[in-house]
């Protein structure tokens, strides 16, 4: 992967306000007339899916090495409520788990999964991707993306996968607590870029942090998710001359 090492800059941690909004009663999906290429025309409030200039996901094929503020992960074991919303399986997280980046702290609200990965690295999609969605008191969003590669079984996912719900829009509590830190790679190097929600209404102003290293899960775990949800990845979007910044190795 090509990187521009001669330019080292301080990355601003200013995030435009964004609301993690639902899509109401408008039907959208990942194929056919309700697929991603049509989202912007399905409803007026989805217009940013077409007109936005900082849309996600992206293909990370070039990056600029920068002096980025590191992410301090302050995750704790917490009760989880799981819901199949018809587009993904979402784990709603309670408690006070958070991340701190520079002077800003974002509380972990939920995490959910995509297969294949939505973001790509060097043009390569991974088998899955988990998005950990955080929000601060100003309503600003920070999403941590972790690539997931088929290999060894992921023991942290086992209790979640046992409870994957078939019924749509029925939230249920898991009997076991989970520490979201178990979904992070051992090395915390990342790429950073400005982007959007990857589902309608495609709201922009989201700070994205994509971990460089993947975590593993078994092929059977991938297959179980896909058999329940199907493939749910929005295609990569135009870079539009955005900088993708990279922590130094």
N, C-alpha and C positions, 0 to 999 in steps of 0.2 A: 504494500500500500504506500502510495506516495505521500510524504509528509514534508511540510515546509519548516525546517528547523531553524532557518536563519531569522525568522520573525518570531519574537517572543513578546507577547503583550499581556497586560492584565485584563482579565475578562470581567466586564461589568456584570453585577448580579442583580440588575434592575429587571423586574418582571412586570409586564403589563397585566392589569387586572383581568381575570377570566373566571367564569363561572362553570363549574362542572355540571352542565345542564343535561337533563334527559331530553329525549326526542318526542315526548308526548305520544299522541296516538297515530302519528304519521308512520306508515309502514316503510321500513328500509331494510336492506340486507346486503348480501355480498355477491349476488348473481342476478342476472336477468334485468327486468325493468326497474327493480329496486336496488340495483347494484351500485357500487361506488361511482361509476361514471355518470350516474343519474342523480346522485344525492342532491346536488345543488339546485335541481329543478323540481324536487319532490315537494318542497315547501319553501315559502319565502324566508323563513328563519334559517334555512339550510344554505342560503346563498353563498356564504363564505366558503363552502366546500368547493365552489367553482371559482370565486373571485379572489380568494385569499392568496397572499404572496409568501406566507410563511407556514405552509401546510406540512403536516406530518402524516406518515413516516417519511424517512429519507434514506438514500443510499450513502453511506459514509465511505467515500472512496478517496477523499483527500482531506487532510486536517492540518491545522496550524498548532504547533506545540506552544503552549501558553502557561503563564504562571496563574493557574486557576485556584480559586479558593477550594480547599478540600471539603468533601462531604463528611460531616460528623453524624454517624448513624446512632440514634438513641432509641433503638427498638427494644421492646420488652414483651415477654409472653402475654398474650391477651386472648379473651374469648373472641370467637369468630362466628359470624352469621353468613351463611352461603346462600346465594340465589342464582338460578339460571334465568337470565333476563331475555333469553331468546337469541342473544348475539354473542354472549360469552358466559363463563361462570365467574361471578364476582364474589370476593370475600370481603365483607364489611368488617372493619377492624375497630375495636373499641379500645379504650385506655389512652395513655399519654405517649405513645410511641411517636417519634418525630425524627426529622433530620435538621441539621443546622448547616447553613452555607453562608460564610461570611457573618454578617450581623443578622441574618434572617433565619427564623425557625418555622418549619412547616410540619404540621401534624399529619400523620399517616391516616388517611380516610378509608382507603380500600385498595385492593389489588385484584387484577384480573388477567386473563390469559388469551393469547392469540396463537393460532397455528395456520400456516407457518409464521415465522417472525414477521412483524411489520417492517421494522427497520432492517436494513441489510448492511453488512460490513464488507467492503471491497466487492460489492455486487453479490455477495453470498447470503442467502436466507438461511436461518437456522430452523430447527424443527418446531420450536415454539419460542414465545417471548412472554415474560411476565412484566406487567406495568404496575408499579407501586405509585399510587397517586396521593400526593400530599397537598395540603392547602394551609396558607397562613392566615393570620387574623385580618389581613387586608383583602382576603379573597384571591390571592395570587396562587397559581398552581405550579408545582414542580413534580415532574414524573421521572422516576428512575426506571429505566428499561434494562432487563436482564435477559440475555439470550439463553436458550435452553437447547442442548444438543443431546440427541439420543445416544445412550451408552449405559452407564450403571444406573440402577434404580435409585430414585431420589426418596430417601426415607422420610424427609420432612414433608413431602407431598402425600405420603401414604394415607394419613388420616383424612386429608382433604379429598383425595381421589375415591376413598371408600364412601364418601358422602356426596359425590357429585349428583345433583338432583336432576331427574328427568322432567319433572313438572316445572313449567315456566312460571316465573314471577311469584313463586312461593318461597319466602325466606325461611330458613331453618337454622337453628343454633347447632354448632358442633359441640360434641361432648368434650373434646380435647382442646386445650389452648394451643396456640401457635406463636412462635417467635419469628417475625418476618425476617430477622437477621439470617435465618437458616436458608433463605432464598437468595442470598448474596454470594458472589464468588469470594474466594479467600483474598484475592488481590482486588483493590478498589480503584484501579485506574479507569478513567472514563472519557467519553466524548461529550461535549456540551454544544447545544445549538438552541436557537429560538424556533419554536414550532407551534403546533396546535393540538387540539384533541383529534384523535384519529377516527372518530365516529361523529355523525351529525349531532350538533350543528357545526362541527369543525372549528370551534372557537379558537382564535389565535391568542398569542401572549403567554404561551406555556413554556416554561423552562424545562428542557429535556436534558437528562443525564443518562447516557447509555454506557453500561459497563463494557469494558473491552473483553473481559474473559467470560465465557459462558459457564453455566452450571449444567449438570447432567440430569437426565431422567431416562427411564427405560423406554424402549420402543412400545412396550405394552401400555405404558402410561400415556404416551402420545396418542396411541390408537384409541384408548378409552375416551380421551377428551374429544378427538375428532369424531368418533362415533356418536357422541352426544350432541356436539355443537356444530360440527362440520368445519370447513375451512373458513376462517374469519379474519383475514388480513386485508387491509386496504393496500392497494398498490403504492409504491414509493412515489413521492410528489416532487415537483420541480424544485431545484435548489434555489433558483432566483438569486444567485450570487451571495447567498448566505455564508457566513464564516462557520465552519465546524471546528471547534477548538478541542485540543487534546491535552490531557495531563502528560507530563514527561514520564517516560518509563523508568 
